[in-house]
Amino acid sequence: MDVHLIAVRDGEKGLEVLLSRRAGAVYATGHWHFPSGHVDGGGEDVVTALVRETREETGLVVEPEDVRVAVTVHHRSPSGDARVGFFFEVRRWSGTPGVMEPEVCDGMGWFSLDAPPEPMVAYCRAGLDAYRTGAGVALHFQEPGDPIGHEPAADRLRVVPARATAGTGGTRRPS
């Protein structure tokens, strides 16, 4: 399971998100991505993992009560490996973001929510695009030969519609 930080702030031209550029001997070197990581073992929950990874990768301190659900993405890479990513929105933290792990990250910056930099990891871009729609769940199943980086021609994002809110007059199926 993956956790992804969508740190959001008000910028001069609108909302901005924090992204880091992958470097070294890691997947998608040179591509922009949300600060992210993996859940450590069965004893760590996804919120605790996000708080830990955020501190380790960016130096920002986030309190668990400031973490908000953004979107969950079920992803399949071009090689066929599947994973689930939990993307969390955070709008409050302490500290100033910086590169804390230079062996896997060589840049970090704030970018317009509506105009992220390229190249960007396709999986991460799918999470960003799904977040921008307000979806709770999205599927991103890449095909063999698809690029690691986001390519509009190979966009595999599929947003799963949310259920109607109780009491809004949705259609009911007979019992």
matplotlib code that plots the C-alpha trace (Angstrom):
import matplotlib.pyplot as plt

x = [0.0, 1.2, 0.5, 0.8, 0.8, -1.2, 0.0, -2.1, -1.5, -2.8, -0.4, -0.2, -2.2, -4.4, -4.0, -0.6, 0.6, 3.9, 5.8, 9.2, 11.4, 12.6, 16.4, 19.0, 18.4, 14.6, 11.5, 10.8, 14.0, 13.6, 9.8, 7.7, 5.6, 3.8, 6.0, 5.0, 6.0, 4.8, 3.0, 5.6, 4.3, 1.0, 1.3, 1.2, -2.0, -2.1, -2.4, 0.6, 2.5, 1.7, 2.7, 6.0, 6.8, 6.0, 8.5, 11.1, 10.9, 10.0, 10.8, 7.2, 5.5, 1.8, -0.5, -2.8, -5.9, -4.9, -5.0, -8.0, -9.0, -8.5, -8.8, -7.8, -6.3, -6.1, -3.1, -1.5, 1.9, 2.9, 4.7, 1.5, 2.3, -0.8, -1.0, -3.4, -2.5, -4.1, -3.9, -4.4, -4.9, -3.1, -3.6, -1.9, 1.7, 4.7, 8.1, 9.4, 9.5, 12.9, 14.7, 15.5, 16.5, 18.8, 19.7, 16.1, 14.9, 16.8, 14.1, 11.0, 8.6, 5.1, 3.2, -0.3, -2.9, -4.2, -0.8, 1.5, 5.1, 6.2, 7.4, 5.1, 4.7, 1.5, 0.2, 0.7, -0.9, -3.9, -4.2, -4.0, -6.5, -9.0, -8.5, -9.4, -12.7, -13.6, -13.7, -13.3, -11.9, -10.2, -8.7, -5.5, -4.7, -1.8, -1.2, 2.1, 4.2, 2.5, 5.1, 5.9, 5.4, 2.0, 1.0, -2.4, -2.6, -2.1, -4.3, -5.8, -7.6, -11.1, -13.0, -15.5, -18.7, -19.7, -23.0, -25.8, -26.0, -28.8, -32.0, -31.2, -33.8, -31.7, -33.3, -34.0, -33.8, -36.7, -36.0]
y = [0.0, 3.5, 6.8, 10.1, 13.6, 16.2, 19.3, 22.2, 25.9, 29.2, 30.6, 33.9, 32.4, 29.9, 26.6, 25.0, 21.4, 20.3, 17.9, 16.3, 15.1, 11.5, 10.9, 8.1, 4.4, 4.6, 4.1, 7.0, 9.0, 12.5, 12.5, 14.7, 12.9, 13.7, 13.0, 9.4, 6.1, 2.7, 1.5, -0.3, -3.7, -4.7, -2.5, 0.8, 2.4, 4.6, 7.9, 7.1, 6.1, 9.4, 11.5, 9.5, 9.7, 13.4, 14.1, 11.8, 13.1, 16.8, 17.8, 18.9, 18.0, 17.0, 16.1, 13.1, 15.2, 17.5, 14.6, 14.4, 11.7, 12.8, 9.8, 6.1, 4.8, 1.2, 1.2, -1.3, -0.5, -1.2, -4.3, -5.6, -5.0, -3.8, -1.6, 0.6, 4.3, 6.4, 10.0, 12.4, 16.2, 18.3, 22.0, 22.6, 21.6, 23.1, 23.7, 24.5, 21.7, 20.7, 17.7, 15.4, 12.3, 13.6, 10.0, 9.6, 13.2, 16.1, 18.8, 19.9, 22.8, 24.2, 23.9, 25.1, 22.5, 23.0, 23.0, 20.4, 20.0, 17.4, 14.8, 13.5, 9.9, 8.7, 7.0, 10.2, 12.3, 10.0, 10.6, 14.3, 14.4, 12.2, 14.4, 17.5, 15.8, 15.1, 11.4, 9.1, 6.1, 5.8, 3.1, 3.5, 0.3, 0.9, -1.4, -3.1, -0.6, 2.5, 5.1, 5.6, 9.3, 10.9, 11.0, 12.3, 9.8, 7.0, 8.3, 5.3, 7.1, 5.9, 7.7, 5.5, 7.5, 8.1, 6.9, 9.4, 11.0, 9.6, 11.6, 13.1, 11.2, 8.6, 5.6, 2.7, -0.9, -3.2, -5.7]
z = [0.0, -0.9, 0.8, -1.1, 0.3, -1.4, 0.5, -0.7, -0.2, -1.6, -4.1, -6.1, -8.9, -7.1, -5.3, -5.4, -4.6, -3.3, -5.7, -5.6, -8.4, -8.2, -8.5, -8.2, -8.6, -8.1, -10.3, -12.6, -12.1, -13.3, -13.0, -10.6, -8.0, -4.7, -1.6, -0.9, 0.5, 1.7, 4.8, 7.1, 8.0, 9.5, 12.6, 10.8, 9.5, 6.4, 8.3, 10.5, 7.4, 5.7, 8.7, 8.9, 5.2, 5.1, 7.8, 6.4, 2.8, 3.2, 6.8, 7.3, 10.5, 10.0, 12.8, 12.2, 12.8, 9.9, 7.4, 5.1, 2.6, -1.0, -3.3, -3.4, -6.7, -7.7, -10.1, -12.4, -13.9, -17.5, -16.1, -14.6, -11.0, -9.0, -6.0, -4.1, -3.3, -0.6, -1.5, 1.4, 1.4, 4.0, 4.3, 7.7, 8.8, 10.5, 8.9, 5.4, 2.8, 1.6, 0.1, 3.1, 1.1, -1.7, -2.8, -4.1, -4.6, -6.3, -6.3, -4.6, -5.3, -5.3, -8.6, -9.8, -9.0, -12.6, -14.4, -12.9, -14.3, -16.8, -16.8, -14.1, -13.0, -14.7, -11.5, -9.5, -12.2, -12.2, -8.4, -9.0, -11.8, -9.8, -6.7, -8.9, -9.9, -6.3, -6.9, -3.9, -5.9, -9.3, -11.4, -13.3, -15.1, -17.5, -20.5, -21.4, -23.3, -21.7, -20.6, -16.9, -17.4, -17.9, -21.6, -22.5, -25.4, -22.9, -20.1, -18.4, -15.5, -14.8, -12.0, -10.1, -9.4, -5.8, -4.6, -4.2, -0.8, 1.4, 1.0, -2.4, -4.3, -5.9, -7.7, -5.5, -6.7, -5.8, -2.9]

ax = plt.figure().add_subplot(projection="3d")
ax.plot(x, y, z, "-o")
ax.set_aspect("equal")
plt.show()
